[in-house]
Amino acid sequence: MQMPPGNPLLLSLTLQELLARDAVQVELIPEKKGLFLKHVEYEVSSQRFKSCVCRRYNDFVVFHEMLLQKFPYRMVPALPPKRMLGADREFIEARRRALKRFINLVARHPPFSEDVVLKLFLSFSGPDVQNKLKECAQCVGDEFMNCKLAARAKDFLPADIQTQFAISRELICNIYNSFHKLRDRAERMVSRAIDNAADLLIFGKELRQVTLVGSMGPVVALGSDTTPLPSWATLNSSTWGSLKQALKGLSVEFALLAEKAARQASASRWRAVVWTGPPAQLARGYGGRASPDPRWSKQEENDVVEKLNLFLDLLQSYKDLCERHEKGVLHKHQRALHKYSLMKRQLTSAAVQNREPESVEQLESRIVEQENVIQTMELRNYFSLYCLHQETQLVHVYLPLTSHILGAFVSSQIQGHKEHFRRRELVRQATGGLHLLTPRCPFLLQMSKVWNDLQPKLQCLFAGPHGAPSPPRSPQDGLSPH
């Protein structure tokens, strides 16, 4: 079946257009509210509506419920879990990031972005926003009741829609599983970087301080020890004095090394450099220059892991939608058909047994009602498939984001190896006569070369429709264009 011209089933959106719909920031308000039970509030600001409102987690919960009520056949991202007691700082920060991903996915979703419920949530500054949301959603039915094309959805669907749905579902599930593993490995790499920073800090402290156990005496600073040595031990050599001075300076350098490593690990955990300059320069990276372009160093920094989480949230919402379709409208349609077949059997049996006309008329009336129910359920089923087809297209619109994630990851690795090698060279210079303790590391040079060689090969990921590099433009929060 060929699609009719101007088919509303097809989405004509690009990722850039999708990201340009809105950029929503969710920031934590430092002070907890409440007399007895303290709760956290968030400052939610929308670039599109030019608004800034305060919202609680429960406000997000009601908003989420209203979206599911109005758009049961669309991808509604899941909310992060609510912890009643003992929410530590790390949990609160993780939930804030998850809420930010949720609201940005919703604000850029084509049907959601045009709905009054979203505008109310992002711009209403009065009291009791939860009741306002409920009142707004109760005034109208769901999307099926308000869509002019709902009754004709079947006309726009391809003949093999069920086969396409099964194939798309399996494909997206496989993509989800793969990127879930990538996200886990990225988090492990971050964890190792943090552990490395901690080890460097301890290493520097041990250079500066050694503990003498038992009768050996109190703690002695290795670089500050003034205990005179006998001449027969030193053989008139100043090696120990020079060594002490070098170790003292080296401990300071290792402290700086640990601090920079910790800062880099933190940046790797929450951020990755994102390019907003010419796309061609993003694809080829620094182009072999000794230092990055000044514009690069001034770019907004974003979290690679966070972008992976955003993409996984999107794929998970698609999986949830497929499950709602099978357990919801499809299951109800099948039950209605089963009930209808039972009624037809009862009518046939009543005619054979010559029952009273009144009972037969009642049964016929119930059959007519059931036929209307089946017709409605059939229309809903086709409309659900219609929405599923569009949501599948929406997932594919987001797919180029993965190339941007990989490009940012490789760029951060290149910069990390350069920074690590530079720090080692600074330590070598600071050690002076201890250069044998800090030899050059060919492994770092080799790894840096491998990452540098890899970046030009990413150019194929950014190829646009005419072969020109065309990566997604990067947002302030990693998810929307400047």
C-alpha angles and dihedrals in degrees: 000000000000118000114248116243114272091020108186088208091076121080117218097194132127126205091249091055091046094051091046092063093084145330113213122192122203114195130177117247104224099221119073116225131218135073099241109357106047118213135185124242128203131211107226116193125183123203092199097051093032088227137137119195138165118242136180125215089253089058088058089049093055091044090052091050092051091051091053090047095050098034108032091153097052135081106270109181117231122250123238115258122272117235111204101198136017098022104174126205094262092053092048092050092047090050091049091055091047091051089050091053090047097051094044092052089049095045091054098043107111100231095034094050091060096046123105092226091066093047090050093050094048099041111024108107099174127102126283100023090174094066090045090055092049093048091049093051095044094057093069137031128243126293092275091059093049103038114099091207096051095098091049099042091113091061092062098045122097117246093246095049093132092054092046090050092052092048094047092048093053092046094051092045089054091049089050093052093049096048091044088060091046090053091050091051092048090053090050090052089052091049091052091050090053091049090050090054091051092050091051090052092051090046090055092048092051090053089055100040137034126182118224109211125223114333093001088092138240129324112304124200105228095211093043099046110129097180108137116236124218116256093239089061096049097035088216090302126136093210095117094049092049091045092052093051092047092048091049091054092041092056089057091050092050090051089054090044091053092047093052092044090051090049091049092047090051090048090049090050098050103016149034127184111266123198124226098168129088111330093228091060091050090055095050096038117204093346094229096303118149091233131027124256110277089238089057093055090050095051123118111266121228139183118259091195089049091055090050088052091051091052091046091050089054093049092046091053088053091052090049090050092053089051092049089051093053097040095036126038096005093050092046091050091052091048091050090052091049091050090048092053090051091052091051090052091050090051092050091048091049092052091050093048093047095234124184115292092236094059091046091051091050090051091049090050091052090049090053090050090049090051089056090049091050091049091051092046090049091052090048090049092054091045089051089053089047090055092043090055090053093044090052089054089049091055089053090050087059094048095090086065087075092063089052090050091052092046092051090047093053091045091052090050091051092049091045093054091047091051092045092050091047091052091051090052090052089052090050090053092047094051095060106178091019093072090122088066092056108042122178112276111228089182091066091049091049093048091047089051091049092053092045091051090049097056098068088052089062088069089091089061091059097047111133127206091283097042095262119128108263114169121173112276111250123243132215088254094034092260108073135048124256 
